Amino acid sequence: MDLLKKNNIETGFSEFSDSDIFEFEETCGAHHYERVKLVVRHAIGCWLYDENGKKYLDCLAAYSAANPGHHHPDLIKAITNALEGKFASVLSNVVYTDPLGVFLSKMAEFAPQLGPRFGNKGNKVLPKNGGVESVETAIKTMRYYGYKQKGIKDGKQEIIVFNNNFHGRTISVVSFSSSEKSKQGFGPLTPGFISVEYGDIFAVKKAINKNTCGILVEPMQGEGGMIVPPEGFLKGLRVLADDNDLLLICDEIQVGLGRTGKKFCFEHENIVPDGIILGKALSGGIIPLSVFITNAEIMDMVFSKGSDGSTFGGYPLACVAGVAALEIIEKEDLVKRAAEKGKILKEKIEKIASKSPHVKEVRGKGLFIGIEVKKGNAMEFCQKLAGLGVVANDSHGHTIRISPPLIINDQEIDFLVKQLEKVLA
């Protein structure tokens, strides 16, 4: 089978028809996603295109991975230069590369001083590929801190997490998922996690014991239903972490890098965590790249030569993309743009919701907006939106997720609002 019959701008990667692609996936792929029946042939800016050239407004941005829009020219130029300049290939970690060094330096300075109670010693960064790898890195860090710093017997360390969380799909991470489907049949599961109600600071306080070493939290929940925690919740976690010598780690994979109208989502409550996890938009949605960042003292305490590693974690091409993506965020002021456009979009959606028999609640910050529907059938509305040229998805079954690229303009917002009004009114 010739997969590359003809690679051109009309057909995208191949000349196989949509029905061929559906058949290939049905026959040869795992059936682990509920899909919108659309084969995307091109992706540019905020728009996706099918084989007939029909365009669809992307209101998912691959769960915040495509924050700067698809195929941003500055990002493509940086990657192309790396490939043509022959400094993009994966290399053994036995040698140094300047893309990694530059990326680590820029990333460490991009975040505020983390773990301020450990002193103003700068940040250190450990790069990986997919976000869940950096979640695992954060888990290792909290457990080692409990063992080394707090004297907890190894194997007894406990981490507080939250109901309806989503941090990835590895065995350790699904072990503390609230979704039975995510973990049923995959046992034995990893112990050491205590899950409490998201937003309930008293439940967190009650869960802390002599073996607690850390708290892992999403500053806003994405897959849990686009949930904004009650005001003061993150501040409360910061106080509990300080009072009980715990590491407070924020998973900002979906909500960081400008998505909620702040550089980091935890800034909405004016706190600073001990560590942050970033991924998705970190490379502009082109190449898998993630990081765990923490205070230099903590990183040096936990990781020594041979204690961790990754063949592709922080490899040159990913780092080139990472540097370019961070520069795009700063140069185009995407944080401010997300705040301004998100405010406009949310107000327009709330106006629709006030007249809709289907909408229970609209919530979110920046361009991270959820529309909860009364009957818990959000995917039905997403399927209708696809027919109207809008790609969206459900969150936790009951909420329509609206999270377009941060470059969305007023005309695109008007188009989206018009289509939402058609399916919700």
Secondary structure as GFF3:
##gff-version 3
##sequence-region A 1 425
A	DSSP	alpha_helix	18	28	.	.	.	ID=ss1
A	DSSP	beta_strand	42	44	.	.	.	ID=ss2
A	DSSP	beta_strand	47	49	.	.	.	ID=ss3
A	DSSP	beta_strand	55	58	.	.	.	ID=ss4
A	DSSP	alpha_helix	61	64	.	.	.	ID=ss5
A	DSSP	alpha_helix	73	84	.	.	.	ID=ss6
A	DSSP	alpha_helix	98	110	.	.	.	ID=ss7
A	DSSP	three_ten_helix	116	118	.	.	.	ID=ss8
A	DSSP	beta_strand	123	128	.	.	.	ID=ss9
A	DSSP	alpha_helix	131	148	.	.	.	ID=ss10
A	DSSP	beta_strand	158	162	.	.	.	ID=ss11
A	DSSP	alpha_helix	171	174	.	.	.	ID=ss12
A	DSSP	alpha_helix	180	183	.	.	.	ID=ss13
A	DSSP	beta_strand	193	196	.	.	.	ID=ss14
A	DSSP	alpha_helix	201	207	.	.	.	ID=ss15
A	DSSP	beta_strand	212	217	.	.	.	ID=ss16
A	DSSP	alpha_helix	233	243	.	.	.	ID=ss17
A	DSSP	beta_strand	247	251	.	.	.	ID=ss18
A	DSSP	three_ten_helix	265	269	.	.	.	ID=ss19
A	DSSP	beta_strand	275	278	.	.	.	ID=ss20
A	DSSP	three_ten_helix	280	283	.	.	.	ID=ss21
A	DSSP	beta_strand	290	295	.	.	.	ID=ss22
A	DSSP	alpha_helix	296	302	.	.	.	ID=ss23
A	DSSP	alpha_helix	316	331	.	.	.	ID=ss24
A	DSSP	alpha_helix	334	353	.	.	.	ID=ss25
A	DSSP	beta_strand	359	365	.	.	.	ID=ss26
A	DSSP	beta_strand	368	373	.	.	.	ID=ss27
A	DSSP	alpha_helix	378	387	.	.	.	ID=ss28
A	DSSP	beta_strand	390	391	.	.	.	ID=ss29
A	DSSP	beta_strand	393	395	.	.	.	ID=ss30
A	DSSP	beta_strand	399	402	.	.	.	ID=ss31
A	DSSP	alpha_helix	410	424	.	.	.	ID=ss32
###
